[in-house]
Amino acid sequence: MLLPNNSEAFKIIVIEKIKIYCDTNIWPFEYEQFTAWLNNFDCKIEEYIALQFLDNLIVRSKEMAKASYARLLYGPIRQYLSENTSINVETIPKWKEKLRSGELSKDLRFCPVKLNSDQGESGSTIYRMLSTALDTNRYSLAKATTPPKVIILIDDFIGSGEQFIDFALEFNLEDKIKTTQIIYCPLVGFEIGINHISTLYPKLHILPSEYILKTDSLFYGDDNELFKNDQINTILDVKNFLIGMHKKYASKMPYWFGHEFAGLPLAFEWGCPNQTPSLLYMMKSKKNKNWQQLFSRRS
């Protein structure tokens, strides 16, 4: 792999963009986190790849999540209920008022996607964020005394779909969906996982707040195609160099290219999913004892 001629200009552009995003709180991170992380790398090509990761980074903060779910509740979810159920959603102001008051709790219940044995907090984190729009205590499925007409499942991310399928078995989704309308509303949905879940549960209505496509992957395309905006190196060149970095810095670190090679440069304020290349959240390195972690791992 070769260092492109414009690498220094590219570095300046990416660093300036990150600084602006951090200084204006678009990204909920300190600018110094990124500069410290970039200092982990001991050659220009490694730094260049790291900058490519950052240039393509998709960040979603807690405030973004709250805003996204508000749009989902007052837009697509309300529209779906209006068109497919007997729930009276009325006008948007009245719909908001009903959600806040708990008036619809007999017909409508919310549930985080979380296994009973799971110590993770991803689904529960998002569920707690709904408290600004509705009374989550009154709308909790766990506290329902009678089956509701509609259950809305809350999660932060659909990746491969495997974790949701584990949840679906424990939740007894296949039986519940025979008598109850169930809507699955992750904050972000990856098209591969959405298609996988839809194939297994065709009656489940999946309504993400945001979609991520295969084209958003860092490594999307044929191996002989040029990598991102690079005019010299192919996708295969970058993959091979990253394999060398893996051996050098953390040979036992899983998901180096993201789970199932998804390569999604995605970071939530509360951590990265396993579809994110683990270089972005690895905690330590035998090669570099002073390794500075960038993001945490999504729990």
DOTORTOR-580496 format. One record per atom (N, C-alpha, C, O): residue in one letter; x, y, z. Coordinates in steps of 0.1 Angstrom, whole numbers, padded with zeros to 4 digits, always signed. Layout:
REM residues N
AXYZ;...
***
This chain:
REM residues 299
M+0008-0012+0000;M+0000+0000+0000;M+0009+0012+0000;M+0019+0013+0007;L+0005+0023-0008;L+0012+0035-0009;L+0005+0047-0002;L-0007+0047-0002;L+0012+0056+0003;L+0007+0068+0008;L+0003+0078-0003;L+0012+0082-0010;P-0010+0082-0004;P-0014+0091-0015;P-0007+0104-0014;P-0003+0109-0003;N-0005+0111-0025;N+0002+0124-0025;N-0005+0135-0017;N+0001+0144-0012;N-0018+0133-0017;N-0026+0144-0010;N-0029+0140+0005;N-0038+0146+0011;S-0021+0131+0010;S-0024+0126+0024;S-0024+0137+0035;S-0032+0137+0044;E-0014+0146+0033;E-0013+0157+0043;E-0025+0167+0042;E-0030+0171+0053;A-0029+0170+0030;A-0041+0178+0029;A-0053+0171+0034;A-0062+0178+0040;F-0054+0158+0031;F-0065+0150+0036;F-0066+0151+0052;F-0076+0152+0058;K-0054+0149+0058;K-0053+0149+0072;K-0058+0163+0078;K-0066+0163+0088;I-0054+0174+0072;I-0058+0187+0077;I-0073+0188+0076;I-0080+0193+0085;I-0079+0184+0065;I-0094+0185+0063;I-0101+0176+0073;I-0111+0181+0079;V-0097+0164+0075;V-0104+0155+0085;V-0103+0160+0099;V-0112+0161+0106;I-0091+0164+0103;I-0088+0170+0117;I-0097+0182+0119;I-0103+0183+0130;E-0098+0191+0109;E-0106+0203+0111;E-0120+0200+0112;E-0127+0206+0120;K-0125+0190+0104;K-0139+0186+0105;K-0142+0180+0119;K-0153+0184+0125;I-0134+0172+0124;I-0136+0166+0137;I-0136+0177+0148;I-0144+0177+0157;K-0127+0186+0147;K-0126+0197+0157;K-0139+0205+0157;K-0144+0209+0168;I-0144+0208+0145;I-0157+0216+0144;I-0168+0208+0150;I-0176+0213+0158;Y-0169+0195+0147;Y-0180+0187+0152;Y-0179+0186+0167;Y-0190+0186+0174;C-0167+0184+0173;C-0166+0184+0187;C-0169+0197+0194;C-0176+0197+0204;D-0163+0208+0189;D-0164+0221+0195;D-0179+0226+0195;D-0183+0233+0204;T-0186+0221+0185;T-0200+0226+0184;T-0210+0216+0190;T-0222+0217+0189;N-0205+0205+0196;N-0213+0195+0202;N-0221+0187+0193;N-0231+0180+0197;I-0218+0187+0180;I-0225+0178+0170;I-0221+0164+0174;I-0229+0155+0173;W-0208+0162+0177;W-0203+0149+0182;W-0201+0150+0197;W-0195+0160+0202;P-0206+0141+0205;P-0206+0142+0220;P-0193+0137+0226;P-0192+0130+0236;F-0182+0141+0220;F-0168+0136+0224;F-0159+0148+0224;F-0161+0159+0218;E-0148+0146+0232;E-0138+0156+0233;E-0128+0155+0221;E-0125+0144+0217;Y-0125+0166+0215;Y-0116+0166+0203;Y-0102+0159+0207;Y-0097+0152+0198;E-0098+0160+0219;E-0085+0154+0223;E-0085+0139+0223;E-0075+0133+0221;Q-0097+0133+0224;Q-0098+0119+0222;Q-0093+0114+0209;Q-0086+0104+0208;F-0097+0122+0198;F-0093+0118+0185;F-0078+0120+0182;F-0072+0111+0176;T-0073+0131+0187;T-0059+0133+0185;T-0050+0123+0192;T-0040+0119+0188;A-0055+0120+0205;A-0047+0110+0213;A-0048+0096+0206;A-0038+0089+0205;W-0059+0093+0200;W-0061+0080+0193;W-0052+0079+0180;W-0046+0069+0178;L-0051+0090+0173;L-0043+0091+0161;L-0028+0090+0165;L-0020+0085+0156;N-0024+0094+0177;N-0010+0093+0181;N-0006+0078+0184;N+0005+0076+0187;N-0016+0069+0184;N-0013+0055+0186;N-0004+0049+0175;N+0003+0040+0177;F-0006+0055+0163;F+0000+0049+0151;F+0014+0054+0148;F+0016+0066+0149;D+0023+0045+0144;D+0037+0049+0143;D+0042+0050+0129;D+0054+0050+0126;C+0033+0050+0119;C+0037+0053+0105;C+0026+0061+0098;C+0014+0060+0102;K+0029+0068+0088;K+0020+0077+0081;K+0009+0069+0074;K-0003+0074+0073;I+0012+0057+0069;I+0001+0049+0063;I-0009+0045+0073;I-0021+0045+0070;E-0005+0040+0084;E-0014+0036+0095;E-0023+0048+0099;E-0035+0047+0100;E-0017+0060+0100;E-0024+0072+0104;E-0034+0075+0093;E-0045+0079+0095;Y-0030+0074+0080;Y-0039+0077+0069;Y-0051+0068+0069;Y-0062+0073+0067;I-0050+0055+0072;I-0061+0046+0073;I-0070+0050+0084;I-0083+0050+0083;A-0064+0053+0096;A-0072+0058+0107;A-0080+0070+0104;A-0092+0071+0108;L-0074+0079+0096;L-0081+0091+0092;L-0093+0088+0083;L-0103+0095+0083;Q-0091+0078+0074;Q-0102+0074+0065;Q-0113+0068+0074;Q-0125+0071+0071;F-0110+0061+0084;F-0121+0056+0093;F-0129+0068+0099;F-0141+0068+0099;L-0121+0078+0103;L-0128+0090+0110;L-0135+0098+0099;L-0146+0104+0103;D-0130+0099+0087;D-0137+0107+0077;D-0150+0101+0073;D-0159+0108+0070;N-0152+0088+0075;N-0164+0081+0071;N-0173+0078+0083;N-0183+0071+0082;L-0169+0083+0095;L-0175+0079+0108;L-0190+0084+0108;L-0193+0096+0105;I-0198+0075+0113;I-0212+0079+0115;I-0214+0079+0131;I-0212+0069+0137;V-0217+0091+0136;V-0219+0092+0151;V-0233+0096+0154;V-0239+0104+0147;R-0238+0089+0164;R-0252+0093+0169;R-0251+0095+0184;R-0248+0085+0192;S-0255+0106+0188;S-0255+0110+0202;S-0268+0107+0209;S-0278+0104+0202;K-0269+0108+0222;K-0281+0106+0229;K-0291+0117+0225;K-0303+0114+0224;E-0287+0129+0223;E-0296+0140+0219;E-0302+0137+0205;E-0313+0139+0202;M-0293+0132+0196;M-0298+0128+0183;M-0308+0117+0183;M-0318+0117+0176;A-0305+0107+0193;A-0314+0096+0194;A-0328+0101+0199;A-0338+0096+0194;K-0328+0110+0209;K-0341+0115+0214;K-0349+0122+0202;K-0361+0120+0201;A-0342+0130+0194;A-0348+0137+0183;A-0353+0127+0173;A-0364+0129+0167;S-0345+0117+0170;S-0349+0107+0160;S-0362+0099+0164;S-0371+0097+0156;Y-0362+0095+0177;Y-0374+0088+0182;Y-0386+0097+0183;Y-0398+0092+0181;A-0385+0110+0186;A-0396+0119+0185;A-0402+0120+0171;A-0414+0119+0169;R-0393+0121+0161;R-0398+0121+0147;R-0405+0108+0144;R-0415+0108+0137;L-0400+0097+0149;L-0406+0084+0146;L-0419+0082+0153;L-0429+0078+0146;L-0420+0087+0165;L-0433+0086+0172;L-0444+0094+0167;L-0455+0090+0166;Y-0440+0106+0163;Y-0450+0116+0158;Y-0452+0115+0143;Y-0462+0121+0138;G-0444+0108+0136;G-0445+0106+0122;G-0449+0092+0118;G-0461+0088+0118;P-0439+0084+0114;P-0442+0070+0108;P-0449+0061+0118;P-0458+0054+0113;I-0446+0061+0131;I-0454+0052+0140;I-0468+0056+0141;I-0477+0048+0140;R-0471+0069+0142;R-0485+0074+0143;R-0492+0071+0130;R-0504+0067+0130;Q-0485+0073+0119;Q-0492+0070+0106;Q-0495+0055+0104;Q-0506+0051+0100;Y-0485+0047+0108;Y-0488+0032+0108;Y-0500+0028+0116;Y-0508+0020+0112;L-0500+0033+0128;L-0512+0030+0137;L-0525+0035+0132;L-0535+0028+0133;S-0525+0046+0126;S-0537+0052+0120;S-0542+0043+0108;S-0554+0042+0107;E-0533+0038+0100;E-0536+0031+0088;E-0539+0016+0091;E-0546+0009+0083;N-0533+0010+0102;N-0533-0004+0103;N-0540-0009+0116;N-0541-0021+0119;T-0544+0000+0125;T-0550-0004+0137;T-0563+0005+0140;T-0566+0014+0133;S-0570+0001+0151;S-0582+0009+0155;S-0579+0020+0165;S-0587+0026+0170;I-0566+0021+0168;I-0562+0031+0178;I-0564+0045+0172;I-0560+0048+0161;N-0571+0054+0180;N-0574+0067+0175;N-0562+0076+0178;N-0560+0081+0189;V-0555+0080+0168;V-0543+0088+0170;V-0546+0103+0169;V-0538+0111+0174;E-0557+0106+0163;E-0562+0120+0162;E-0552+0130+0156;E-0544+0126+0148;T-0552+0142+0161;T-0542+0152+0155;T-0528+0149+0162;T-0528+0143+0173;I-0518+0155+0157;I-0505+0153+0163;I-0504+0159+0177;I-0499+0152+0186;P-0509+0171+0179;P-0509+0176+0193;P-0516+0167+0203;P-0512+0165+0214;K-0528+0162+0199;K-0535+0153+0208;K-0528+0140+0210;K-0529+0134+0220;W-0522+0135+0199;W-0514+0123+0199;W-0503+0124+0210;W-0500+0115+0218;K-0496+0136+0209;K-0485+0138+0219;K-0490+0139+0233;K-0484+0133+0242;E-0502+0145+0235;E-0507+0146+0248;E-0511+0133+0254;E-0509+0130+0265;K-0517+0124+0245;K-0521+0111+0249;K-0509+0102+0253;K-0509+0095+0263;L-0498+0104+0245;L-0486+0096+0249;L-0481+0100+0262;L-0477+0092+0270;R-0480+0113+0265;R-0474+0118+0277;R-0483+0115+0289;R-0478+0112+0300;S-0496+0114+0287;S-0506+0112+0298;S-0507+0097+0302;S-0512+0093+0312;G-0504+0088+0292;G-0505+0074+0294;G-0519+0069+0290;G-0523+0058+0293;E-0527+0078+0284;E-0541+0074+0280;E-0542+0062+0271;E-0552+0055+0271;L-0531+0060+0263;L-0532+0049+0253;L-0526+0036+0258;L-0524+0026+0250;S-0523+0035+0271;S-0515+0023+0276;S-0523+0010+0275;S-0516+0000+0276;K-0536+0010+0275;K-0543-0002+0273;K-0541-0009+0259;K-0541-0021+0258;D-0540+0000+0249;D-0538-0004+0236;D-0524-0006+0231;D-0521-0013+0222;L-0515+0002+0237;L-0501+0004+0232;L-0491+0002+0243;L-0492+0008+0254;R-0481-0007+0241;R-0471-0009+0250;R-0457-0009+0244;R-0456-0013+0232;F-0447-0005+0251;F-0433-0005+0246;F-0424-0015+0254;F-0427-0017+0266;C-0415-0020+0247;C-0406-0030+0253;C-0392-0029+0248;C-0390-0029+0236;P-0381-0028+0256;P-0368-0028+0251;P-0364-0042+0246;P-0368-0052+0252;V-0355-0042+0236;V-0350-0055+0231;V-0338-0059+0240;V-0328-0053+0239;K-0340-0068+0249;K-0330-0072+0258;K-0333-0086+0263;K-0344-0089+0268;L-0323-0095+0263;L-0324-0108+0268;L-0324-0108+0283;L-0318-0099+0290;N-0331-0117+0289;N-0332-0118+0304;N-0318-0120+0310;N-0315-0114+0321;S-0309-0127+0303;S-0296-0130+0309;S-0286-0119+0304;S-0274-0120+0308;D-0290-0110+0296;D-0281-0100+0290;D-0278-0089+0300;D-0287-0083+0306;Q-0265-0086+0302;Q-0261-0075+0311;Q-0260-0062+0303;Q-0257-0052+0309;G-0262-0063+0290;G-0261-0051+0281;G-0272-0041+0284;G-0282-0044+0290;E-0269-0029+0279;E-0278-0018+0282;E-0283-0011+0269;E-0289+0000+0270;S-0280-0016+0257;S-0283-0009+0245;S-0298-0006+0243;S-0302+0005+0241;G-0306-0017+0244;G-0320-0015+0242;G-0326-0007+0253;G-0335+0002+0251;S-0322-0009+0266;S-0327-0002+0277;S-0322+0012+0277;S-0330+0021+0282;T-0310+0015+0272;T-0306+0029+0271;T-0315+0037+0262;T-0319+0048+0266;I-0319+0032+0251;I-0328+0039+0242;I-0342+0040+0248;I-0348+0050+0247;Y-0346+0029+0255;Y-0359+0029+0261;Y-0361+0041+0271;Y-0371+0047+0272;R-0350+0043+0279;R-0351+0053+0289;R-0351+0067+0282;R-0357+0077+0288;M-0346+0068+0270;M-0346+0081+0263;M-0360+0085+0259;M-0363+0097+0256;L-0369+0075+0259;L-0383+0078+0255;L-0391+0086+0265;L-0402+0091+0263;S-0385+0087+0277;S-0392+0093+0288;S-0395+0108+0286;S-0404+0114+0292;T-0388+0114+0276;T-0391+0128+0273;T-0404+0129+0265;T-0410+0140+0264;A-0408+0118+0258;A-0420+0119+0250;A-0432+0112+0255;A-0443+0115+0252;L-0429+0102+0264;L-0441+0094+0270;L-0437+0089+0284;L-0425+0089+0288;D-0447+0085+0291;D-0446+0079+0304;D-0442+0065+0303;D-0450+0056+0302;T-0429+0062+0303;T-0424+0048+0300;T-0428+0039+0311;T-0430+0027+0308;N-0431+0044+0323;N-0435+0035+0334;N-0449+0029+0331;N-0452+0017+0332;R-0458+0038+0326;R-0472+0034+0323;R-0473+0026+0310;R-0482+0018+0309;Y-0463+0028+0301;Y-0464+0021+0288;Y-0455+0009+0288;Y-0454+0002+0278;S-0449+0005+0299;S-0440-0007+0300;S-0448-0020+0297;S-0458-0022+0304;L-0444-0028+0288;L-0450-0040+0285;L-0449-0050+0297;L-0458-0057+0300;A-0438-0049+0304;A-0436-0057+0316;A-0446-0055+0327;A-0449-0064+0335;K-0453-0043+0327;K-0463-0040+0337;K-0477-0041+0332;K-0486-0038+0339;A-0479-0046+0319;A-0492-0047+0314;A-0500-0058+0320;A-0494-0069+0322;T-0512-0056+0324;T-0520-0067+0330;T-0529-0074+0320;T-0533-0085+0322;T-0531-0068+0308;T-0538-0075+0297;T-0530-0073+0284;T-0522-0063+0283;P-0531-0082+0275;P-0523-0080+0262;P-0528-0067+0255;P-0540-0065+0253;P-0519-0059+0250;P-0522-0047+0243;P-0525-0050+0228;P-0522-0062+0223;K-0531-0041+0221;K-0533-0043+0206;K-0520-0042+0199;K-0518-0049+0189;V-0511-0033+0204;V-0498-0031+0196;V-0486-0031+0206;V-0487-0025+0217;I-0476-0038+0203;I-0463-0037+0210;I-0453-0031+0202;I-0451-0035+0190;I-0446-0021+0207;I-0435-0015+0200;I-0422-0019+0207;I-0419-0016+0218;L-0413-0025+0199;L-0400-0030+0204;L-0389-0019+0202;L-0388-0014+0191;I-0382-0016+0212;I-0372-0005+0212;I-0358-0010+0212;I-0355-0019+0221;D-0349-0005+0204;D-0335-0010+0203;D-0327+0001+0197;D-0332+0011+0191;D-0314+0000+0198;D-0305+0010+0192;D-0301+0006+0178;D-0298+0015+0170;F-0299-0007+0176;F-0293-0010+0163;F-0296-0025+0158;F-0296-0034+0166;I-0300-0026+0146;I-0301-0039+0139;I-0288-0040+0131;I-0285-0033+0122;G-0280-0050+0135;G-0268-0053+0127;G-0270-0065+0118;G-0276-0063+0107;S-0265-0076+0122;S-0267-0089+0114;S-0281-0094+0116;S-0286-0102+0108;G-0287-0090+0127;G-0301-0095+0131;G-0300-0107+0140;G-0311-0111+0146;E-0288-0112+0143;E-0287-0124+0151;E-0291-0122+0166;E-0298-0130+0172;Q-0288-0110+0171;Q-0291-0107+0185;Q-0306-0106+0187;Q-0312-0110+0197;F-0313-0100+0177;F-0327-0098+0178;F-0334-0112+0177;F-0344-0114+0184;I-0329-0121+0168;I-0335-0134+0167;I-0334-0142+0180;I-0343-0149+0184;D-0323-0140+0187;D-0322-0146+0201;D-0333-0141+0210;D-0339-0148+0217;F-0334-0127+0209;F-0345-0121+0217;F-0359-0126+0213;F-0367-0129+0222;A-0361-0127+0200;A-0374-0131+0195;A-0378-0145+0201;A-0390-0147+0204;L-0369-0154+0202;L-0372-0167+0207;L-0375-0167+0222;L-0385-0173+0226;E-0368-0159+0229;E-0371-0157+0243;E-0384-0150+0246;E-0391-0153+0255;F-0386-0140+0237;F-0398-0132+0238;F-0411-0139+0233;F-0422-0135+0235;N-0409-0150+0227;N-0420-0158+0221;N-0427-0150+0210;N-0439-0150+0209;L-0419-0143+0202;L-0424-0135+0191;L-0434-0142+0182;L-0444-0136+0178;E-0430-0154+0178;E-0438-0161+0168;E-0453-0163+0172;E-0462-0162+0164;D-0455-0165+0185;D-0468-0167+0190;D-0475-0154+0193;D-0487-0152+0189;K-0468-0144+0198;K-0473-0131+0201;K-0479-0124+0189;K-0489-0117+0189;I-0471-0125+0178;I-0474-0118+0166;I-0487-0123+0159;I-0492-0117+0150;K-0492-0135+0164;K-0504-0141+0158;K-0516-0133+0163;K-0526-0132+0156;T-0516-0127+0174;T-0527-0120+0180;T-0525-0105+0183;T-0534-0097+0185;T-0512-0101+0182;T-0508-0087+0185;T-0500-0081+0174;T-0491-0088+0169;Q-0503-0069+0170;Q-0494-0062+0161;Q-0481-0058+0168;Q-0482-0052+0178;I-0470-0061+0162;I-0457-0058+0168;I-0449-0050+0158;I-0447-0054+0146;I-0444-0039+0163;I-0435-0030+0154;I-0421-0030+0161;I-0420-0027+0173;Y-0411-0032+0153;Y-0397-0032+0158;Y-0391-0019+0153;Y-0390-0017+0141;C-0387-0011+0163;C-0383+0003+0160;C-0369+0005+0165;C-0367+0011+0176;P-0358+0001+0158;P-0345+0004+0163;P-0341+0018+0158;P-0347+0024+0149;L-0332+0024+0165;L-0327+0037+0162;L-0321+0037+0148;L-0323+0046+0140;V-0312+0027+0146;V-0305+0025+0133;V-0307+0011+0128;V-0305+0001+0136;G-0310+0009+0116;G-0312-0005+0110;G-0303-0007+0098;G-0303+0001+0089;F-0295-0018+0099;F-0286-0021+0088;F-0294-0030+0078;F-0300-0040+0083;E-0293-0028+0065;E-0302-0034+0056;E-0300-0050+0056;E-0310-0057+0054;I-0288-0055+0059;I-0286-0069+0059;I-0294-0076+0070;I-0301-0086+0068;G-0293-0069+0082;G-0301-0075+0094;G-0316-0073+0092;G-0323-0082+0096;I-0320-0062+0086;I-0334-0060+0084;I-0340-0071+0075;I-0350-0077+0077;N-0333-0074+0064;N-0337-0084+0054;N-0337-0098+0061;N-0346-0106+0058;H-0327-0101+0069;H-0326-0114+0076;H-0338-0116+0085;H-0345-0126+0085;I-0341-0106+0094;I-0353-0106+0103;I-0366-0107+0096;I-0375-0115+0099;S-0367-0099+0085;S-0380-0099+0077;S-0383-0113+0071;S-0394-0117+0070;T-0372-0120+0067;T-0374-0133+0061;T-0380-0143+0071;T-0388-0151+0068;L-0375-0142+0084;L-0379-0151+0094;L-0392-0147+0100;L-0400-0156+0104;Y-0395-0134+0101;Y-0407-0129+0107;Y-0414-0120+0098;Y-0414-0107+0100;P-0421-0125+0087;P-0426-0116+0077;P-0438-0107+0082;P-0441-0097+0077;K-0444-0111+0093;K-0455-0103+0099;K-0450-0092+0108;K-0458-0083+0112;L-0437-0092+0112;L-0432-0082+0120;L-0429-0069+0112;L-0423-0070+0101;H-0434-0058+0116;H-0432-0046+0109;H-0420-0039+0115;H-0420-0035+0126;I-0409-0037+0106;I-0397-0031+0111;I-0396-0017+0106;I-0398-0014+0094;L-0395-0008+0116;L-0396+0007+0113;L-0384+0014+0119;L-0386+0020+0130;P-0372+0014+0113;P-0361+0021+0120;P-0363+0036+0118;P-0369+0041+0109;S-0356+0043+0128;S-0356+0057+0126;S-0346+0061+0115;S-0348+0071+0108;E-0336+0053+0113;E-0326+0056+0102;E-0321+0042+0097;E-0319+0032+0104;Y-0318+0043+0084;Y-0313+0031+0077;Y-0298+0033+0074;Y-0293+0043+0071;I-0290+0022+0075;I-0276+0021+0070;I-0276+0010+0060;I-0281-0001+0062;L-0270+0014+0048;L-0269+0005+0037;L-0255-0002+0036;L-0246+0002+0042;K-0255-0013+0028;K-0242-0019+0026;K-0232-0010+0020;K-0220-0011+0022;T-0237+0000+0012;T-0228+0010+0006;T-0221+0019+0017;T-0211+0025+0013;D-0226+0019+0029;D-0220+0027+0040;D-0207+0020+0046;D-0200+0026+0054;S-0205+0007+0042;S-0194+0000+0047;S-0181+0006+0042;S-0180+0010+0030;L-0171+0006+0050;L-0157+0010+0046;L-0152+0002+0034;L-0144+0007+0027;F-0156-0010+0033;F-0150-0019+0023;F-0160-0024+0013;F-0159-0034+0007;Y-0170-0015+0010;Y-0180-0019+0000;Y-0174-0018-0014;Y-0167-0009-0017;G-0177-0028-0022;G-0172-0028-0035;G-0163-0040-0038;G-0160-0048-0029;D-0159-0042-0050;D-0150-0053-0054;D-0136-0049-0049;D-0132-0038-0048;D-0128-0060-0046;D-0115-0058-0040;D-0106-0049-0049;D-0097-0043-0044;N-0108-0050-0062;N-0099-0043-0072;N-0104-0028-0074;N-0097-0021-0082;E-0115-0024-0068;E-0119-0010-0069;E-0111-0002-0059;E-0105-0006-0050;L-0110+0011-0063;L-0103+0021-0054;L-0110+0023-0041;L-0122+0023-0041;F-0102+0024-0031;F-0107+0026-0017;F-0112+0040-0015;F-0104+0050-0016;K-0125+0042-0012;K-0131+0055-0009;K-0126+0066-0019;K-0127+0064-0031;N-0120+0077-0014;N-0115+0088-0023;N-0100+0086-0027;N-0094+0096-0032;D-0095+0075-0024;D-0081+0072-0027;D-0079+0069-0042;D-0086+0061-0047;Q-0069+0076-0048;Q-0067+0074-0062;Q-0056+0065-0065;Q-0052+0063-0077;I-0050+0058-0055;I-0039+0049-0057;I-0042+0035-0052;I-0040+0025-0059;N-0048+0034-0040;N-0049+0021-0033;N-0063+0015-0035;N-0073+0022-0035;T-0063+0002-0038;T-0076-0005-0039;T-0081-0009-0025;T-0074-0008-0015;I-0093-0014-0025;I-0099-0019-0013;I-0091-0031-0008;I-0089-0032+0004;L-0086-0040-0017;L-0078-0051-0013;L-0065-0046-0007;L-0060-0052+0003;D-0059-0036-0012;D-0046-0030-0006;D-0049-0026+0008;D-0040-0029+0017;V-0060-0019+0011;V-0063-0015+0024;V-0066-0026+0033;V-0061-0027+0045;K-0073-0036+0029;K-0076-0048+0037;K-0063-0055+0041;K-0062-0059+0052;N-0055-0057+0031;N-0042-0064+0034;N-0034-0056+0044;N-0027-0062+0053;F-0033-0043+0043;F-0026-0035+0052;F-0032-0036+0066;F-0025-0037+0076;L-0045-0036+0067;L-0052-0037+0080;L-0050-0051+0086;L-0049-0051+0099;I-0048-0061+0078;I-0045-0074+0084;I-0031-0074+0091;I-0029-0079+0101;G-0022-0066+0084;G-0009-0064+0091;G-0010-0056+0104;G-0003-0060+0113;M-0018-0046+0104;M-0020-0039+0116;M-0026-0047+0127;M-0023-0046+0139;H-0035-0056+0123;H-0042-0065+0133;H-0031-0074+0140;H-0031-0075+0152;K-0022-0080+0132;K-0012-0088+0137;K-0002-0080+0146;K+0003-0085+0156;K+0000-0068+0142;K+0009-0059+0149;K+0004-0055+0163;K+0011-0055+0173;Y-0008-0050+0163;Y-0014-0043+0175;Y-0022-0052+0184;Y-0022-0051+0196;A-0030-0061+0178;A-0040-0069+0186;A-0044-0081+0178;A-0056-0081+0174;S-0036-0091+0177;S-0039-0102+0169;S-0051-0110+0173;S-0057-0118+0166;K-0054-0110+0186;K-0065-0117+0192;K-0078-0109+0193;K-0088-0114+0197;M-0077-0097+0188;M-0089-0088+0189;M-0099-0092+0178;M-0096-0092+0166;P-0112-0096+0182;P-0122-0100+0173;P-0128-0088+0165;P-0126-0077+0169;Y-0135-0091+0155;Y-0142-0081+0147;Y-0133-0070+0141;Y-0137-0058+0141;W-0121-0074+0137;W-0112-0063+0132;W-0118-0056+0120;W-0116-0044+0118;F-0126-0063+0112;F-0133-0056+0100;F-0148-0055+0103;F-0156-0052+0094;G-0152-0056+0116;G-0166-0056+0120;G-0172-0070+0118;G-0167-0078+0110;H-0182-0073+0126;H-0188-0086+0126;H-0193-0090+0112;H-0199-0082+0105;E-0189-0102+0107;E-0192-0106+0094;E-0187-0096+0083;E-0193-0095+0072;F-0176-0090+0086;F-0169-0081+0077;F-0178-0069+0073;F-0177-0064+0062;A-0187-0065+0082;A-0196-0054+0079;A-0189-0041+0076;A-0193-0033+0067;G-0178-0038+0084;G-0171-0026+0082;G-0178-0013+0083;G-0176-0004+0076;L-0188-0013+0093;L-0196-0001+0095;L-0189+0009+0105;L-0187+0005+0116;P-0185+0021+0100;P-0178+0030+0109;P-0189+0038+0118;P-0191+0050+0116;L-0195+0031+0127;L-0206+0036+0135;L-0203+0037+0149;L-0198+0027+0155;A-0205+0048+0155;A-0203+0050+0170;A-0214+0057+0176;A-0218+0068+0172;F-0221+0051+0186;F-0230+0057+0194;F-0223+0064+0206;F-0212+0060+0210;E-0230+0073+0212;E-0224+0080+0224;E-0221+0069+0235;E-0212+0071+0243;W-0230+0059+0235;W-0229+0048+0245;W-0221+0036+0241;W-0220+0026+0248;G-0214+0037+0229;G-0205+0027+0225;G-0208+0022+0211;G-0217+0025+0204;C-0198+0014+0206;C-0199+0009+0192;C-0205-0005+0191;C-0202-0014+0200;P-0213-0008+0181;P-0217-0022+0179;P-0206-0031+0173;P-0195-0026+0169;N-0208-0044+0173;N-0197-0053+0168;N-0196-0052+0153;N-0186-0059+0148;Q-0205-0046+0146;Q-0203-0044+0131;Q-0193-0033+0129;Q-0188-0031+0117;T-0189-0025+0139;T-0179-0015+0137;T-0165-0022+0138;T-0163-0030+0147;P-0155-0018+0130;P-0142-0024+0131;P-0136-0021+0145;P-0137-0010+0150;S-0131-0032+0151;S-0127-0031+0165;S-0115-0021+0168;S-0113-0018+0179;L-0108-0017+0157;L-0098-0007+0159;L-0103+0006+0165;L-0096+0013+0172;L-0116+0008+0163;L-0122+0021+0168;L-0125+0020+0183;L-0128+0031+0189;Y-0126+0008+0188;Y-0129+0007+0203;Y-0120-0002+0211;Y-0122-0004+0223;M-0109-0007+0205;M-0100-0016+0213;M-0094-0008+0224;M-0090+0004+0223;M-0093-0015+0235;M-0088-0009+0248;M-0073-0008+0250;M-0068+0001+0256;K-0066-0019+0245;K-0052-0020+0247;K-0045-0027+0236;K-0051-0034+0228;S-0032-0026+0236;S-0024-0033+0226;S-0011-0038+0233;S-0004-0030+0240;K-0007-0050+0230;K+0006-0055+0235;K+0018-0048+0228;K+0028-0046+0234;K+0016-0044+0216;K+0026-0036+0209;K+0028-0022+0214;K+0039-0017+0216;N+0017-0016+0218;N+0017-0002+0223;N+0011-0002+0237;N-0001-0002+0238;K+0020-0002+0247;K+0015-0002+0261;K+0008+0011+0265;K+0000+0011+0275;N+0009+0021+0257;N+0003+0034+0260;N-0009+0036+0251;N-0013+0048+0248;W-0015+0026+0246;W-0026+0027+0236;W-0038+0035+0242;W-0042+0033+0254;Q-0042+0045+0234;Q-0054+0053+0238;Q-0066+0049+0231;Q-0067+0049+0219;Q-0076+0045+0239;Q-0089+0040+0233;Q-0097+0052+0228;Q-0097+0063+0234;L-0103+0050+0217;L-0112+0061+0211;L-0126+0060+0217;L-0130+0069+0224;F-0133+0049+0213;F-0147+0048+0218;F-0148+0035+0227;F-0139+0027+0227;S-0159+0035+0234;S-0162+0023+0242;S-0169+0013+0233;S-0174+0016+0223;R-0170+0001+0238;R-0177-0010+0232;R-0192-0009+0237;R-0194-0009+0249;R-0201-0009+0228;R-0215-0009+0231;R-0218-0022+0239;R-0215-0033+0235;S-0225-0020+0251;S-0228-0031+0260;S-0241-0037+0257;S-0246-0046+0263;
***
